[in-house]
Amino acid sequence: MHFDESYFERETREDFYIRPMMKRAWAAQLEILQEIDRICKKHNIIYFADWGTLLGTVRHKGFIPWDDDLDIGMKREDYDKFMYYGPRELTGGMELINSYTESVYHQIMGRVVNGRGLNLSREYLDRYHGCPYMVGVDIFPQDYIPRDKQDERNQLELLKAANWLMKIWESEEFSQEEKQSCLEELANLTGVPIDAEMPIQQQLCQLSDRICAMYRSEESSEIAQLCLLASDENYRLPKSCYAVMLDMPFENTTIPVPVGYDQILRLRYGEDYMTPVKHWDTHTYPFFKPQEEMLRELCKSVNKEMPRGFAE
């Protein structure tokens, strides 16, 4: 993917200062997205801008100035296909991580990353526009809500139980006997055995993923990220919002956007979502701050100067 050198210059957007390294991290994420796009086109997989990336596409035609990551979504059938083909076809050291590949990854989503940490090799820096940090693209599945209300309630109660048990498994608030009893009951209810020799939280996260994927498109009129629906019954959208994808400008490329983006953004960010609010508390900004500190310590330990432009 080509970027003019001017793209990496420091810039102020919406009165927010964007340092050159953030621009390089943005470009690195777009390189990963290009690889995701290649695999999706090869296997007829549909993806779309999601969360802050969707808001940024519509409102800023690119990244939200104070955002630092890239989010996409896929409907369940497409998500499952990508989870299958991604590990087999990602190139250039990229890899897919999720609850099936990582014992400590307890989220119902996937993530394509370009490595496992700081990388100062010339090949890596050339490919990722001078960004030495590990970057990634998050992939969120959108699942189908069954039309039958009792089926929906049963599904959400199972999901709440699996998520709750996963979160408290290492807590001392409950005795080991209490937790084991709940685990056995959940295994009996779902028919999914739990292997005591394998990481329990990982298995519970995988079980939550299976529960989310219980229903298919033909059994549903609505769609949602079910973990959010479990905490807010209004967090649902008609399937028509995702029926067609529109290509919209994003930085120096384009990205698919669901045709119902206005309804999606109103649900997630409110009626005035087009009015920028400089508040973003999902994680530490910038996301590469811990890696940046590691690089600082490395430079100090070998008594060398900081890399050019590092502190800009």
N, C-alpha and C positions, 0 to 999 in steps of 0.2 A: 504494500500500500504506500503510495507516494504522499509525502508531506513536504511542502516548501519549508525551508529553514525558518522563514518568518513565522511559521505556525508556532514554533517553540519559544518565541520571545515572550517575556513577561507581559502581562496584559491585565487590564481592569475591565470587568464586565459587571454591569448592574452594581457598580460601586464596590465590587469585591475583587481583591487582588489575587491573581492566579500566577503562581511562580512557574518558571520554566520547567522544573521537574514534574509538576503536576501535568503540564501539557504532554510531557514525554510519557507519563503513566497513562494518560488518556489514549495517546497514539498506540501504546503497547496493547491496551485493551481492545482497540479497534483491529489490531492485527489478529488477536484471538477470535474476535467476532467474524473476521473474514474467513478463518479456518472453519468455524462453526457453520457459516453460510455455505461454504463449499460442500461440506458433508450433507447439510440439509437439502441442497439442490440435487445432489447425487441420488438421494434416497426419498425425494418427494416429502420432506419433513417441513412442516410449517412452524415458524417461530415469529415472535413479535416483541417489540419494545415493551418493557414492563416497568412498573414502579417509577423510580426517579428518572429512569431513562425515557420512559413514555412521557412523563411530564416535561422533561428537558426537550424532547423532540418537538412537542406541540408548542411549548412556550418559548424556547430559546433556539430551536433548530440545531440543537447539540446538547452537550452536557450542561446541566444546571451549574452555574459558575462555582458554587460552594459544594458541589457533589464530587465524589472521587471514584465512583465505581460504575459498572455497566450491568444492567439487569435485563434479561429477556425472559419471556414466558413461552410455554408450549402447552397445547391441550394434551391430555393424558396419553392419547394414542401416539402422538408425535413425540412426546417426552420419552415414552418407553422405547420407541424406535431409536431415538438418539442415545439413550442410555446403553443400547445394544451396540450400535455402530460406532459411537464416539471412541470408546477405548480401542477399537480395532483399527481406526482410520485416522486418528489425530496424528499430526506430523510435527517435526521440529522440536521434540521434547515436551510438547503439550500433553496433558493427561486429564482425564475426567475423574473427579473425586465425588463420592456420595456415601451414604450409610452402608453400602454394600462393599465398598473398597476400603473404607477407613473405619477402624473400630471406635475411634473417638469423635467421629463426625455424626452428630445427632440432630440432623435437620432433614426435613422432607423437601429436599431440593438437590440439584446437582451443581457442580462448579467446574469449569474448565480453567486450568491454571497452566502457566508457561514454565513452571519449575517448582522447587520446594524451598526456595530461599534466595538470598543475595547471590548474584552471579555477575562477575566482572570480566568474563571472557569476551574477547573481541567479537566472536560470532554472535553471542547473545546481545551485546550492546548494539551491534549493527542491525540485527533483526528487530530489536525493540526500541529503536530510536534513542539510544543512550540512556534508557531507563534500566538500572541494574537490579531493580526490585522484582520480587515475585508478584505478578498481577493475575487477575482472573476475571471471568465473566460468570455471574450467577444465573442459573436456569431454574425457574419456578414452574411447577406443574399446575395446570388448572384442571380441576376434576368436576365430574358431573354429579349433580344433586338429583336423587331419585324423585319421581313425581309423587309417589306415595309418601305421605307425611309420616306415617309410622316407620316406614323403611328409613326415612331420613333421620328420625329421632334415634332409631337403633344404631345406625351408622355413626352418628355423632357421639353417642354415649360410649360406644366402643373406642372411638378415637380419643375422647377425653380420658378414658381409663388408661389406655396405653401410654398416652403422653404424660399423664400424671405419674404413673409408675416409673416411667423413664427418668423423670426429673427428680424424684425423691429416692431413687434406688440407692444412692450413696449417702443419703441423709441419715443422721442419727435421730431424727424426729420420730421415726417408727422403728420398731424392733425388726430384726431379721426374720423372725417368725411371721410377723404381720405382713411384711413385704413378700415373703415366699408364698404365703397363703393367697394374697392378691394375684400374684403371678400365676399360680396354678389355676385359679378361677378364670383368669383371662385366657389362658391357654385352652381350657376346657370349652369356654364360650366360643372361641374363634376356630378351634380345631387345629391351631398352629402350635406344634410342640416347641418348647423352649429347651435348648441344650445347656445344661448347667456348666459344661466345660468351655463354652464360648462366652464372649462378653455379653452380659445381659442387656445393657442399655443399647448396644448396637442392634440386638435382636428385636428389642421393643420399638426402636426407630423403624426398622424394616417392617415390623408388623403394622405400625401406623401408616406407612406408605402403602401397604396392601389394603388396609381399610379404606384409605382415600380413593383407591383405584377400583372399588367394588362395582361401580356402575358405569355403563357405557352411554354413548351419545343418544342412542335410540331409546333409552330408558329415562331420558331427562329432557327438561325444557330450560334448565338453569345450570350455571357453571360458577365455580368459586375455588379459591384456595381454602380447602376444607378446615385447616387448622385455624384460620381466621373466622370462618363460619361457626366453628365450635364455640367461639367466645362472643360472637355477635351474629344473631340469626338474620340480621338485615344485610349481612355482607354477602350478597349474591347478585348475579347479573343474568339477563337472558342470554341464551346461546347465540342469539343474533348479533350480539356485540362483537363476537369473534368469527363471524361467518365469512368475512372478506378481509383481506389485508391490503393496506394502501402503502406505497413507498413514499416516505417523507424525508426531507433533507435532515442530515445529522452530521455536524462538523463538515468534513470534506467528502462525505459519502451519503448513502441513504440507508434507511432502516425500515422494515415492515412495521406498520401500526394497525391495530384492529380498527375496523370501520366504526365501531361504537366507542371510540376513544373518549368522546366528550362525556358519555354516561359513566365510563370507567373512572375517569379523573374526578368527576363530581362526587362519586361514591367514596373515593379514597382521600381526596384532598379538599373537598368542599366546593360550594358553588362558585367561589372566587378564586379557583385554582390558577387562573391566569395572572393573578397579582402575586409577584414574587415576595416571599417571606424568607429572610435569611436565617433559617433555623433548621438544622439538620443534625439530629442527635442519635442516629442509628448506630454510629460507631465513631471511634476517634478519627479526627481529620488531621492530617491525611492518613489513609489506611496504611501507608508504608512507613509511618513514624517509627515503629519498633525496629524495622530493618534499617532505617536511616540512623538510628542510635547505634546499631551494631556496626555500621560502616564508620561512624565517627570514632567508636572505640578501636576499630581496626586501624584506622589512620593514626590514632594517637599511639597505639601499641608499637607500631613500626616507625614512629617518629617521622611521618611523611606529611606533606601538605594535603589539604583537602582537595578532592578532585575539582577541576575547574567547573565553576557554575553550581557547585553542590549546595551552597548556602544561599543561593539567589532566591 
